[in-house]
Amino acid sequence: MNVIGLSKERFSRRALLKRLGVGAAVLPLLNANQASAAGPRKRFMSYTWNNGLNLKDFHPSGDMIEPKALLKPFVDANLMSKLLMPIGLNYTHWIDHGESSKGHDTFPGLLTGCWRGTPNVSLDYVIAEQIAKEVQLPRKLLTLGVRPYGSDPARTSWSGPGRENKAELDPYKIYDELFAGASLPPVEIENIRARRQSVIDFVRADLTRFGSRLGVDDRLKIDAHLSSIRELEADLAPPSAQSGSCQVPTLGTKIDLSDRATTPAHTKMMLDLIVMAFKCDISRVATFDPVDGQMNSPVPWLGISDLHHKVAHAQNGGKYAEKLKIDGWYFSQVAYVAKQLDQIVEGDKTLLDNTVILSANAMEDGTSHYVGNIPFLLLGSCGGYFRTGGRAVRYARLPHNLMLAALAQAFGINVTSFGDKYPGVLTGLT
């Protein structure tokens, strides 16, 4: 009889927590920021928008990222060393189908690597499924947005052909889903912690007695399991003893979500929720599409009267400064969420170091709608997997599928391709 196998099942960390009767929203508050014995808790986030960029204010001239106008938010946030820029990747499906100027239509294939009408499983969903094999989290995947989506195929997150992962646009609703029940009085949290501690004490004594009857090799296994229990005890320490312990966020003053002028406040709420979900280990994967693939939206908070789409069509003419201002604002939001993650310490790294954020657009520029030379940007090294350092890595017009495969591999997913038709994994990033 394999007594060690039985003991591992009986005394596993997950089995213990199951028996404690604590709601999923409360568990992260008692578990936050403890490093996994198997390595760092890796997270993935995508932040996508459309209408292209002014690439001369984005791409560097050499192999190191330069502090050009669109990257100023990262300079201000002291994040340049945590950037990695792959240059020369195409949405090759559209080019091969004779649709090289169909930039607005590429949104559904941005994370799937599939052509229009055939979106399959997106990268965020695949990563979330992989993480779910290792740990059960309250939310496997967060898909968030800010504005309603129109008739365009606007989604980047898919669980299969024709199955969109619908984005939640209401921060108050997602707040309740993530943190309802988490705002317990301190005395109740202490009672929960005490109940959990009593179970730990029992299991430790039981394991110690059990181990005394075993041989040397099996006792070593028991000792290793006791070490895991000691890590669990650290999770039970009072909040004052935990550095950067998880705190339930506040959303601030109630805003009118239908008012376009509240977009900056609305966006900040959503990004703050992602940060706290990552910090509290409620979720490790988040997809953020602010608006739809057409992006025919007003930007009144920037003092610009024309719609974003109209500005983009004239970005190489009289609207250049306005387009720069719009995209600078979007990058400032990416820098904001990255900075928040970078201020959270996890062991000898930051939460950003254990994350990779994919900032992506659906076309090269808003005038031509060309679907090649896409402006991608990676932030964070995903637990040291990617070699950041402010590098720019150039490629000879390769399918972006190869980058998706490289991102999947960063999470331990054994793939040699991603999407369909274009096999391979992008080199030069790790």
C-alpha positions in Angstrom: 0.0 0.0 0.0 1.4 3.4 -1.0 1.0 5.2 2.4 2.8 8.2 1.2 0.4 8.6 -1.7 -2.5 8.4 0.7 -1.0 10.9 3.1 -0.3 13.4 0.3 -3.9 13.3 -0.7 -5.1 13.5 2.9 -2.8 16.3 3.9 -2.5 18.3 0.7 -2.7 22.1 0.9 -5.7 22.2 -1.3 -7.5 19.4 0.7 -6.8 21.3 3.9 -8.3 24.5 2.7 -11.3 22.7 1.3 -12.2 21.5 4.8 -12.1 25.0 6.4 -15.4 26.3 5.0 -14.0 29.7 4.0 -15.5 31.5 1.0 -13.4 32.0 -2.1 -13.5 35.8 -1.7 -12.0 35.6 1.8 -9.2 33.1 1.1 -7.1 35.5 -1.0 -7.0 37.9 2.0 -5.5 35.2 4.1 -3.2 33.9 1.4 -1.9 36.9 -0.4 1.7 37.4 -1.5 3.1 34.1 -0.4 5.6 32.7 -3.0 4.8 29.3 -4.5 7.1 26.4 -3.7 7.2 25.7 -7.4 8.4 29.1 -8.4 6.9 32.6 -8.9 3.2 33.0 -9.6 3.2 34.1 -13.2 0.5 36.4 -14.5 -0.6 37.4 -18.0 -2.4 40.5 -19.1 -3.2 41.9 -22.5 -4.1 45.6 -23.2 -5.3 46.1 -26.8 -6.6 48.9 -28.8 -6.9 49.9 -32.5 -6.3 52.5 -35.2 -2.6 51.9 -35.2 0.3 54.2 -34.1 2.6 56.9 -35.4 5.4 54.4 -35.6 8.2 57.0 -36.0 7.4 58.0 -32.4 7.4 54.4 -31.2 10.0 52.2 -33.0 13.6 52.8 -32.2 16.4 53.1 -34.8 18.6 50.5 -33.1 18.4 47.5 -30.8 17.5 49.4 -27.7 14.2 51.0 -27.1 14.4 54.8 -27.2 12.5 57.3 -25.1 10.3 58.5 -28.0 7.1 60.4 -27.6 4.7 57.5 -27.3 6.9 55.8 -24.7 7.2 58.8 -22.4 4.8 57.3 -19.9 7.2 54.5 -19.4 10.1 56.9 -18.9 8.1 58.8 -16.4 7.2 55.6 -14.5 10.9 54.4 -14.6 9.9 51.2 -16.5 12.0 51.4 -19.6 14.3 48.6 -18.3 11.3 46.3 -18.1 10.2 46.6 -21.7 10.8 44.3 -24.6 9.7 45.3 -28.1 9.4 42.7 -31.0 9.4 44.6 -34.3 8.5 43.1 -37.7 5.5 40.9 -36.9 2.5 40.7 -39.2 -1.1 39.5 -39.0 0.0 37.2 -41.9 -3.4 35.5 -42.3 -4.9 38.7 -43.6 -2.0 39.4 -45.9 -2.2 35.9 -47.4 -6.0 36.3 -47.9 -5.5 39.6 -49.8 -6.8 41.7 -46.9 -3.7 43.6 -46.0 -5.6 46.8 -45.3 -8.3 45.3 -43.1 -6.9 46.4 -39.8 -10.2 46.8 -38.0 -11.1 43.2 -38.7 -8.0 41.7 -37.1 -9.2 42.1 -33.5 -10.7 38.6 -33.1 -7.5 37.0 -34.3 -5.1 39.1 -32.3 -4.8 36.6 -29.5 -6.0 33.5 -31.4 -3.7 33.5 -34.4 -6.7 32.7 -36.6 -8.2 34.4 -39.6 -11.6 36.2 -39.7 -14.6 34.1 -39.0 -12.6 31.3 -37.6 -11.4 32.6 -34.2 -10.4 29.6 -32.1 -9.0 29.6 -28.6 -7.2 32.8 -27.5 -3.9 32.9 -25.7 -5.4 34.3 -22.5 -7.8 31.5 -22.2 -5.1 28.9 -22.9 -2.9 30.3 -20.2 -5.8 30.5 -17.8 -6.6 26.8 -18.5 -3.0 25.9 -17.9 -2.9 27.7 -14.5 -6.1 26.0 -13.5 -4.4 22.7 -13.8 -2.0 23.8 -11.0 -4.2 25.9 -8.7 -7.8 26.6 -8.3 -8.5 30.4 -8.2 -11.8 32.2 -7.6 -11.6 33.6 -11.2 -9.8 31.7 -13.9 -9.9 34.6 -16.3 -10.9 38.2 -16.2 -12.1 39.9 -19.4 -12.8 43.5 -18.9 -13.6 46.6 -21.0 -14.9 50.1 -20.6 -17.3 51.0 -23.5 -20.0 48.9 -25.1 -19.1 47.0 -28.3 -20.7 47.8 -31.6 -21.5 45.5 -34.6 -17.8 45.0 -35.4 -16.1 41.7 -34.4 -14.5 43.3 -31.5 -13.4 40.5 -29.1 -9.9 39.4 -28.5 -10.8 36.7 -25.9 -12.3 33.4 -27.1 -12.8 29.9 -25.5 -13.5 28.3 -28.8 -14.9 28.8 -32.3 -17.8 31.3 -32.0 -17.5 31.4 -28.2 -16.5 34.9 -27.1 -15.4 35.5 -23.5 -17.8 38.4 -22.9 -16.1 41.4 -21.3 -17.5 42.9 -18.1 -17.9 46.7 -18.6 -19.3 47.6 -15.1 -16.6 48.0 -12.5 -19.1 47.9 -9.6 -20.4 44.5 -10.8 -17.0 43.0 -11.1 -16.0 44.5 -7.8 -18.9 42.7 -6.1 -18.1 39.5 -7.9 -14.4 39.6 -6.9 -14.6 41.0 -3.4 -18.1 40.4 -2.0 -17.7 38.8 1.4 -14.1 39.9 1.6 -14.8 42.9 3.7 -15.3 41.0 7.0 -14.7 42.6 10.4 -11.2 41.9 11.7 -12.7 39.8 14.5 -14.3 37.5 11.9 -11.1 37.2 9.9 -9.2 36.3 13.1 -11.8 33.6 13.9 -11.4 32.1 10.4 -7.6 32.3 10.9 -7.9 30.6 14.3 -10.0 27.8 12.9 -7.5 27.2 10.1 -4.6 27.3 12.5 -6.3 24.6 14.7 -6.5 22.3 11.7 -2.9 22.9 10.8 -1.8 22.1 14.4 -3.7 18.8 14.2 -2.3 17.8 10.9 1.3 18.7 12.0 1.0 16.4 15.0 -0.7 13.7 13.0 2.0 13.8 10.3 4.8 13.8 12.9 3.3 10.6 14.5 2.8 9.0 11.1 6.4 9.8 10.0 7.9 8.2 13.1 6.7 4.8 11.8 8.4 5.1 8.4 11.8 4.5 6.9 14.4 7.2 6.2 13.3 8.0 2.6 9.6 8.3 3.6 10.4 10.4 6.6 12.2 12.8 4.2 9.0 13.1 2.2 7.0 13.7 5.4 9.6 16.4 6.4 9.1 18.1 3.0 5.4 18.1 3.5 5.7 19.6 6.9 7.8 22.4 5.3 4.8 23.0 3.0 2.6 23.2 6.1 4.9 25.7 7.6 4.5 27.9 4.5 0.7 27.6 5.0 1.2 28.8 8.5 2.9 31.9 7.1 -0.3 32.6 5.2 -2.1 32.6 8.5 0.0 35.3 10.1 -1.9 38.5 11.2 -2.0 41.2 8.5 0.5 43.3 10.4 3.0 40.5 10.0 2.6 40.3 6.3 4.4 42.7 4.0 2.1 44.0 1.4 -0.8 41.9 2.5 -3.9 41.9 0.4 -6.3 44.7 1.0 -9.8 45.0 -0.4 -9.7 48.0 -2.8 -12.1 50.9 -2.9 -13.6 52.2 -6.1 -13.9 55.8 -5.0 -16.8 58.2 -5.9 -19.6 56.7 -7.9 -19.4 57.7 -11.6 -21.9 57.8 -14.5 -20.6 54.9 -16.7 -22.6 56.2 -19.7 -20.8 59.5 -19.7 -17.8 59.4 -22.1 -16.1 62.1 -20.0 -15.8 59.6 -17.2 -13.7 57.2 -19.3 -10.4 58.0 -17.5 -12.0 57.3 -14.1 -13.8 54.2 -15.5 -10.5 52.9 -17.0 -8.6 53.4 -13.7 -11.2 51.5 -11.8 -10.9 48.5 -14.1 -7.1 48.6 -14.0 -7.1 48.8 -10.2 -9.3 45.8 -10.1 -6.9 43.8 -12.2 -4.0 44.9 -10.0 -5.8 43.8 -6.9 -7.0 40.5 -8.4 -3.4 39.7 -9.3 -2.1 40.8 -5.9 -4.8 38.9 -3.9 -4.4 35.8 -6.2 -8.0 35.9 -7.2 -7.0 35.6 -10.8 -3.7 35.4 -12.8 -5.0 36.2 -16.3 -6.7 39.4 -17.4 -7.7 40.7 -20.9 -8.5 44.4 -21.2 -10.0 45.7 -24.5 -11.0 49.3 -23.7 -13.4 49.7 -26.6 -14.4 47.9 -29.8 -12.3 47.0 -32.8 -13.6 50.0 -34.8 -12.7 52.4 -32.1 -15.0 55.0 -33.7 -15.2 56.7 -30.3 -15.0 60.3 -29.0 -12.2 61.3 -26.6 -13.6 64.4 -25.0 -11.3 64.1 -21.9 -8.3 64.9 -24.2 -9.9 68.1 -25.6 -10.3 66.5 -29.0 -13.6 67.0 -30.8 -13.2 64.5 -33.6 -13.8 60.8 -33.2 -10.7 58.6 -32.7 -11.3 56.8 -36.0 -11.4 60.1 -38.0 -8.3 61.4 -36.3 -6.5 58.1 -37.2 -7.4 58.5 -40.9 -5.7 61.9 -40.9 -2.8 61.0 -38.6 -0.3 61.6 -41.4 -1.7 65.0 -42.1 -3.3 67.7 -40.0 -4.3 65.3 -37.2 -0.8 64.0 -36.3 -0.6 65.8 -33.0 -4.0 64.7 -32.0 -3.3 61.1 -32.8 -0.1 61.2 -30.8 -2.1 62.6 -27.9 -4.7 59.8 -28.1 -2.2 57.0 -28.3 0.0 58.7 -25.6 -3.0 58.5 -23.3 -3.5 54.8 -24.0 0.1 54.1 -23.3 -0.1 56.1 -20.1 -2.8 53.6 -19.0 -0.6 50.7 -19.8 2.2 52.4 -17.8 -0.2 53.1 -14.9 -1.1 49.4 -14.5 2.5 48.3 -14.9 3.7 50.8 -12.3 1.1 49.6 -9.8 2.2 46.0 -10.3 5.9 47.1 -10.1 5.3 48.6 -6.6 4.1 45.3 -5.2 7.0 43.2 -3.8 7.0 39.4 -4.2 10.2 37.9 -2.7 13.2 39.4 -4.4 11.0 40.6 -7.4 8.0 42.7 -8.0 4.6 41.6 -9.2 5.4 43.1 -12.6 8.5 41.0 -12.8 6.3 38.0 -12.4 3.9 39.2 -15.0 4.0 39.7 -18.8 1.8 42.4 -20.2 1.1 42.3 -23.9 0.3 45.7 -25.3 -1.0 45.3 -28.8 -2.7 47.1 -31.7 -4.7 45.8 -34.6 -2.9 47.6 -37.4 0.3 49.4 -38.3 -1.2 52.9 -38.7 -4.6 54.4 -38.9 -4.3 55.8 -42.4 -3.4 52.7 -44.4 -5.0 50.1 -42.0 -2.1 47.9 -42.9 -1.9 44.6 -41.0 1.9 44.2 -41.0 4.7 45.6 -38.9 2.3 45.6 -35.9 3.3 47.7 -32.9 3.7 45.2 -30.1 5.2 45.8 -26.7 5.9 43.4 -23.8 6.3 44.6 -20.2 7.6 42.4 -17.4 9.8 39.3 -17.6 7.2 36.7 -16.5 9.3 35.5 -13.6 12.6 35.9 -15.4 11.5 34.0 -18.5 11.8 36.9 -20.9 15.0 39.0 -21.2 13.6 42.5 -21.0 16.2 45.3 -20.4 14.6 47.7 -22.8 15.6 45.6 -25.8 14.1 45.9 -29.3 14.2 42.6 -31.3 13.8 42.8 -35.1 12.2 40.2 -37.3 11.8 39.7 -41.0 8.0 40.1 -41.3 7.1 36.9 -39.4 3.6 35.8 -38.4 2.6 37.1 -35.0 1.5 33.5 -34.2 5.1 32.8 -33.3 5.0 35.4 -30.6 1.8 33.9 -29.2 3.5 30.5 -29.1 6.5 32.0 -27.2 4.1 33.6 -24.7 2.4 30.3 -24.2 5.7 28.5 -23.6 6.5 31.1 -20.9 3.7 29.5 -18.9 4.9 26.0 -19.3 2.6 25.2 -22.2 4.3 22.7 -24.5 3.5 24.1 -27.9 5.4 24.4 -31.2 2.8 26.7 -32.8 -0.2 28.8 -31.9 -3.3 29.3 -34.0 -3.3 27.8 -37.4 -1.2 27.6 -40.5 2.0 29.2 -39.3 4.1 26.9 -37.1 7.0 27.9 -35.0 8.0 29.8 -31.8 9.5 33.3 -31.8 13.2 33.2 -30.8 15.2 36.1 -29.3 12.9 37.0 -26.5 14.1 34.7 -23.7 
